[in-house]
């Protein structure tokens, strides 16, 4: 039997491996952030410029980079 189609120790089928597509994720981590970088619905990222931002929750008090 092919490795990807075998059942695991709990009896669940594992299925075939798949590659993650280019548009699969809509978020990312950017460690070089600076203070007061959010202006309306845009964020100013160093070396990239202004990028559209969809902010789902407010930034917590006391946040620092």
N, C-alpha and C positions, 0 to 999 in steps of 0.2 A: 504494500500500500504506500502511496506517496506521503511524505512527511507532513505536508500542510493539510492533508485531509483526515488525519488520524484524530482520535479523541484524546483529550487530556485525562489526568487522573480522576477528575470529577465526572467524566463522561460527556463533556461539552465538545462539540466539533470545533476545530481550530480554523479551518478554512485556508484559503490561499493568501500569501502575503500580498500587500498592495503598497504602491508608492504614493506618497502624499503629493497631491497636485499643487501647482503654483498658487492657486487661489483658495486653498483650503483654510488658511488662517488669516484673520483680519487684525491681528494685534502683534506687537513686537516690543522688545525691551531695548531701551536706549540709555546707556549709563552716563553719557556726557551731558546731562541736563543742567540748566542754570536756573536761578531764581527768577520769578516774574516772567516766565517765558510764554504763558498762555494769554492770548489776546482774542477775546470773543470765541469764535469757533476754530481758531488756528493756533498752532504751537510752533514756536521758533526753535528749531534744532540746529546746533552748531554743525557746520560742514554740509548741511543739507538745505537749510532755509526754512521757510514757512510751509507747514503741512496742515491739511484739514484735520480737525480733531473731533471725535465723537466721544464726549465725556459722560460716562454712565453714573459716576458718583463723585462728590466733591473731594478735593484733595484734603487730607486730614490736617488739623492744626498741628504745628510743630514740625511739619515736613521740612527736611533740608536735604540737599544733595551731597 
